[in-house]
Amino acid sequence: MTSLYSTRRPRLPAFCLCLYLFLSACAAPLVIAQEGAEAMPGMPSESVSALDLYNQGGAFMHILLVCSIGTIAVAVYCFIQISRKKMAPKELVDRVNSAMAAQDVGTAYTACDSSNCSYGRVMSGALLKVNFDRDLANKASMMDAAAEAIDEEEHRQMVWVNYLNIFATLAPMIGLLGTVWGMIEAFDKLATTSGDAKQLAGGIKIAMVTTAGGLMVGIPAMFFYFFFRDKLQGVMTTVQKHASFAIDILSGEIRLQGGASGEAPAGEVSAEAGD
């Protein structure tokens, strides 16, 4: 019989790929600007650093800087927190399965209640519904309690993931507002002074910096949002499978032979119909 659970580990950490894409997105505009200046031999070359562009963008760039710092901070937190190792540690899963096989509900509850992870909180709520006087140790109530706890845990983690969506939506809008504000100032200056088209073009260029800055923050934030949202759904599915597996062991629908494990080897798990 094949294993009920399989752990697949990527060869490279996904966060390294995310960080590479983020840095590439930030560096791309500067590289393009430098190549464009070198491609025009007749024009004077002017070195523009990222700090110069930041200063040209005005006060709106400070808000975008806060959004970028928030995006990086939330992405790092999600990378650390949203993982199978963190939310459903194998040691706890094995301990709970062993206690369930021995029908030692007290030991299983103590182990889950003392752990600070999603699987422990889900199983703590389910174990409070154990009643051996009812059919299958009151399995139906345990499954309902586990489902409610899983929804609560997913909502708890989605609060942080949704911050990425906020930054992804807010940053481009702030950049667009900065651009509109800068163009209003440029046209106002052109109307009140004896300016020419070059001054207007320079003002519009400065105004467009905020739009570029907003997109440089919003695009990686949107990528991280979808990435961690899908990852959270996958981890919560694993937590649900582990919880259902442990409840089935306690109810007698699944028997462990030769020990308990969250990732049962072939031939060690035999399922019996409980009906």
C-alpha atoms as one frame of an Amber mdcrd trajectory, in Angstrom:
protein
   0.000   0.000   0.000   1.431   3.360  -0.922   2.098   6.078   1.598  -0.834
   8.299   2.556   1.349  11.373   2.785   4.316  12.354   0.693   6.622  15.286
   1.372   7.937  17.069  -1.694  10.796  19.493  -1.180  11.857  21.889  -3.935
  15.477  21.771  -4.948  15.907  25.510  -4.487  14.203  27.616  -1.811  11.241
  29.413  -3.294  12.113  32.551  -1.391  15.412  32.852  -3.279  13.448  32.935
  -6.523  11.094  35.550  -5.102  13.990  37.717  -3.918  15.714  37.406  -7.289
  12.584  38.511  -9.127  12.112  41.421  -6.731  15.686  42.671  -7.178  15.465
  42.199 -10.945  12.301  44.275 -11.070  13.957  47.033  -9.051  17.136  47.076
 -11.122  15.566  46.782 -14.585  14.580  50.474 -15.053  18.078  51.686 -14.166
  19.700  49.224 -16.555  17.365  50.239 -19.382  18.058  53.925 -18.758  21.807
  53.349 -18.837  21.646  51.345 -22.063  19.477  54.029 -23.642  22.000  56.724
 -22.789  24.866  54.708 -24.265  22.887  54.068 -27.458  22.701  57.795 -28.262
  26.264  58.965 -28.938  25.232  62.500 -29.790  23.566  63.150 -26.458  25.465
  64.050 -23.284  25.573  61.146 -20.863  24.229  61.899 -17.397  24.596  59.419
 -14.572  21.359  59.151 -12.576  21.429  57.042  -9.443  18.483  55.486  -7.671
  18.859  58.087  -4.912  18.605  60.874  -7.494  15.374  59.407  -8.848  14.067
  59.039  -5.306  14.753  62.690  -4.567  13.182  63.782  -7.850   9.966  61.942
  -7.023   9.181  64.224  -4.098   7.172  63.489  -0.962   5.201  60.657  -2.556
   8.385  58.581  -2.754   8.530  58.510   1.049   5.138  56.800   1.130   6.285
  54.321  -1.512   9.402  53.630   0.554   7.204  52.712   3.520   5.145  50.420
   1.259   8.298  48.727  -0.048   9.645  48.144   3.470   6.259  46.765   4.519
   6.181  44.451   1.500   9.616  43.027   2.275   8.818  42.629   5.985   5.512
  40.831   5.365   7.057  38.624   2.669   9.858  37.553   5.031   7.330  36.845
   7.799   5.154  34.756   5.476   8.172  32.835   4.225   9.133  31.928   7.800
   5.639  31.279   9.137   3.762  29.676   6.256   5.448  26.292   5.914   4.604
  22.694   6.686   7.526  22.450   9.083   6.272  25.427  11.076   2.521  24.858
  10.961   2.465  21.034  11.147   5.769  19.763  12.604   6.376  16.095  11.958
   7.451  15.430  15.570   4.094  16.637  16.898   2.151  14.716  14.259   3.982
  11.486  15.157   3.441  12.046  18.882  -0.270  12.679  18.438  -0.711   9.654
  16.178   1.057   7.415  18.725  -1.157   8.719  21.525  -4.257   8.273  19.378
  -3.311   4.683  18.599  -3.066   4.030  22.366  -6.288   6.020  22.945  -4.335
   8.264  25.300  -6.327  11.436  24.713  -4.760  13.274  27.666  -1.228  12.933
  26.308  -2.327  13.986  22.822  -4.165  17.033  24.148  -1.232  18.097  26.326
   1.170  17.840  23.398  -1.127  19.864  21.131  -2.037  22.470  23.739   1.616
  23.149  24.585   2.616  23.609  20.941   2.341  26.920  19.149   1.377  25.732
  15.685  -1.716  25.427  13.541  -1.895  21.636  13.756  -1.722  21.755  17.559
  -4.528  24.319  17.793  -6.697  22.353  15.372  -6.234  19.093  17.247  -6.740
  20.769  20.636 -10.215  21.841  19.583 -11.016  18.434  18.144  -9.812  16.482
  21.201 -12.151  18.423  23.469 -15.031  16.678  21.696 -13.796  13.120  22.403
 -16.469  10.901  23.960 -15.878   7.152  23.969 -19.475   6.542  25.026 -20.694
   7.697  21.634 -20.281   6.144  18.207 -16.687   6.223  16.907 -15.601   8.270
  19.946 -17.849  11.134  18.802 -15.996  11.442  15.494 -18.583  13.702  13.839
 -18.204  16.375  16.514 -14.420  16.091  16.389 -14.412  16.623  12.622 -16.694
  19.652  12.954 -14.473  21.169  15.631 -11.372  20.532  13.516 -12.997  22.154
  10.476 -13.880  25.259  12.489 -10.338  25.483  13.866  -8.854  25.093  10.370
 -11.000  27.959   9.061  -9.872  30.110  11.985  -6.206  29.284  11.398  -6.444
  30.022   7.701  -8.098  33.362   8.449  -5.357  34.160  10.998  -2.597  33.655
   8.441  -4.504  35.294   5.574  -4.545  38.544   7.546  -0.805  38.840   6.918
  -0.997  37.659   3.324  -3.692  40.244   2.620  -1.283  43.004   3.621   0.662
  42.138   0.481  -2.498  42.663  -1.543  -2.965  46.041   0.149   0.557  47.124
  -0.764   0.132  45.794  -4.308  -3.016  47.897  -4.748  -1.941  50.977  -2.822
   1.548  51.521  -4.252   0.560  52.002  -7.936  -2.290  54.303  -6.903   0.091
  56.444  -4.835   2.507  56.516  -7.761  -0.265  57.615 -10.109  -1.346  60.327
  -7.679   2.225  61.578  -7.494   2.409  61.690 -11.271  -0.836  63.648 -11.608
   0.268  66.033  -8.884   3.651  66.545 -10.554   2.065  67.220 -13.948  -0.278
  69.778 -12.396   2.720  71.573 -10.932   4.606  71.369 -14.250   1.728  72.866
 -16.258   1.139  75.477 -13.585   4.789  76.511 -13.725   4.657  76.614 -17.520
   1.557  78.827 -17.442   2.931  81.323 -14.938   6.489  81.610 -16.289   8.052
  82.016 -19.686   8.936  78.365 -19.903   9.446  76.273 -22.990   8.785  72.695
 -24.026  12.023  71.487 -22.454  10.946  72.668 -19.036   7.578  70.978 -19.510
   9.251  67.733 -20.557  11.559  67.881 -17.540   8.621  68.410 -15.188   6.677
  65.523 -16.684   9.752  63.292 -16.428  10.069  64.023 -12.733   6.351  63.391
 -12.278   6.582  60.000 -13.992   9.175  58.825 -11.460   6.449  58.205  -8.879
   4.505  55.992 -11.293   7.625  53.909 -11.933   8.258  53.699  -8.198   4.686
  52.602  -7.510   4.890  49.838 -10.104   8.269  48.686  -8.786   6.638  48.159
  -5.388   3.230  46.934  -6.566   4.354  44.233  -9.006   6.529  42.248  -6.521
   3.883  42.724  -3.822   1.235  41.236  -6.104   3.520  38.320  -6.958   4.192
  37.597  -3.282   0.473  37.820  -2.508  -0.525  35.110  -4.984   2.520  33.005
  -4.099   1.864  32.913  -0.338  -1.905  32.653  -0.756  -1.530  29.453  -2.769
   1.166  28.174  -0.413  -1.081  28.771   2.609  -3.919  26.835   0.997  -1.575
  23.912   0.374  -0.273  23.909   3.946  -3.773  24.102   5.420  -4.789  21.148
   3.250  -1.892  19.196   4.767  -2.977  20.200   8.286  -6.497  19.023   7.499
  -5.229  15.661   6.251  -3.085  15.137   9.351  -5.989  16.022  11.652  -8.397
  13.727   9.813  -5.810  10.928   9.910  -5.368  11.273  13.684  -9.128  11.333
  14.302  -9.560   8.207  12.183  -6.919   6.461  14.290  -8.737   7.333  17.519
 -12.123   6.286  16.155 -10.714   2.918  15.081 -11.245   3.375  11.353  -7.477
   3.273  10.825  -5.089   1.022  12.719  -1.361   1.542  12.953   0.815  -1.533
  12.904   4.358  -1.315  14.208   4.187   2.318  15.365   2.612   5.585  14.366
   3.835   8.119  11.924   2.421  11.096  10.140   4.035   9.753   6.963   3.206
   6.076   7.223   5.428   3.767   5.156   3.849   1.285   2.814   2.432  -1.719
   4.591   2.230  -0.081   8.032  -1.245   1.375   7.697  -4.360  -0.694   7.216
  -7.774   0.957   6.956 -10.919  -0.691   8.204 -14.450   0.414   7.443 -16.039
   1.833  10.552 -19.643   1.512   9.370
